[in-house]
């Protein structure tokens, strides 16, 4: 028996959501010289790269991509990063992931920056599911979905999956 999938966002709608999020990030950081966009691997990093591309075309500030790989099944923070965390001192960091579900991934992402005095730490997600177990909110969300806990959100990105961009609920 095949699993039913409901299309939530198509390729064009995903692009519209990312454009809107980029403009919100611009408005929130208009006076900055540089912002750091930290994408959580795998899909959060692709979304971060897309946001950077949009911002590079519209923003007066520079933006730089940082990559965070988290051990999500671990009961403690275990992260691999491609930057020196001290480089983030007194800067704006936008932490990016594809889906905000329980908040655990973003909470672990916050942990990377706990010992650094940041100017601002903001969060951006393509889909906010509203099922938080952790006290995490998102500053920039493409779409908010109220779902039942046993439903699953699949974000398909062509860079990761080789298929056309889409967001499905199953």
N, C-alpha and C positions, 0 to 999 in steps of 0.2 A: 504494500500500500504506500503510495507516495505521500509525502508530507505537504500540506498546503502552505503556500507562502503568499502573503499579502504584500504587494508593492506599496511602500510608504513614500519613498522619494525616488524619482528617476534621475538620470544623468543631468538633465537641465535643471531640475529642482535642487539637486545637490550643489551645482555651481551657483545658483541664486542664493542659497543659504550661506555658502562660503563667501560670496561677494558681500552679503549683508554683514556677516561676522567681521570681515576685514574692515569695513567702514566703521563698525562699532569700536574695533581695536584702535583704528586711526583717531576717532573722536576722543577715546579715553587717554590717548598718549600723544596728542598733537604737539606738545611742547618738548618732547623727548628728542635726543640726538640719535639714540639707538635703542632698540628693544631686542630681547632675546626670546626666540620662540622655541620652547622645549617640547619636542614631540616624543610621546611614549610609543616605543616599538610594539607592534609593527604598523598598524593602521594610523595611529595618532601621529606618527612621524610623516606619513604621506599627507595627511591633512595639514600638518604644520608647514610642509613644503609648499602646498597649494596656497595657503594663506600668505606665506612669504612672497610668492610670485605675484599675488594680487596687490599686496602692500607695496612691493617694489615699484608698481606702476602708479600708485595713488598717493603714497605717503612721502612727506619731506624727510623723514628719518630713515636711517639704515636699519635693516633687520638681519638677524643672524640665526641660523638653525642650530639647535643643540639636540642631541639624541640621548634618550634615556631608555635603557632596557631593564625592566623589572622582573624579578622572580615572583610572579603573581601568586603562585601556590604556597609560597613561604609564609610562615607565621611571623617573620620579622623582616625588616627592610633589607633587601639585597638588590643593589642596583649597579649596573655598569653604565658609565657615562663617557662621552667622547670629548669632554672639556674639563678644565680645572674649575672646580666649583667657586673658587675665589674670583674668577673672571666675572662672576655675576654680581659682585659686591656693588651696592648702590645703583643697580640697574633694574629695569622693568623686565620681568619674566612672565611670559604667557605659557602656561602648561596646557598641552593639547593632547586629547585622546579622541577616539571615535565615538564611544558610547559611555555615558555615565549611568551606571546601574546601582551598585551598592555604595560606591564611593571609595572602595578599598584601593583601587589602582591609583586614583588621584591622591588619596591620602599618602600612599607610599611615594608618589611623585613629589609631594610637598616635602617629605622627609629628606630628600636630596638637598634641599635648600635651607634646612633648619638652622644650620650654623653660620649662615651668611646673611649679613644685613642688606636685604633687598630694598629697593625703592618701592616696588609694588610686585605682588604676585597675583596673577589673574588666571582663570581657567577658561578653556574653550573646548567644547565638545560638539560633534555633529548631532548626536541624539542624546537627550536627557530623559531617562526612563522614570524618574521620580520614585525609585525604590531604595532610598538611601538607608544604609545601616550605619554609616559614618556621617558626622556633621559636615558634609561637603555640599557646597552649592557651586553652580557654574555661573560665570560672569557673561559668557558669550555662548549661546546654544543655537544650533541650526533649527532644531525642532524639539519640542517637549512632548513625550508620549506617556499617557497614563495606561499602563498595561497590567495584566495579571502576572504574578511572579513567575509562573511556569512558562510564559511566553518568552521567546528569544528574539533579539534583534540581530540581524545579520547585515553588516556593512560590507559591500562588495566594491572594491576599488580596482581599476584596471592595472595600476602599478603592482598590486599585490596578488590579484587573483586572475589576471588575464581576461577578465570579463568586463562588460560595460558597467560603469558606476551604477549602483542602486543600493537602496536600503529596504530590507524585507523584514516583516514580522512573521514569525512562525511559532 
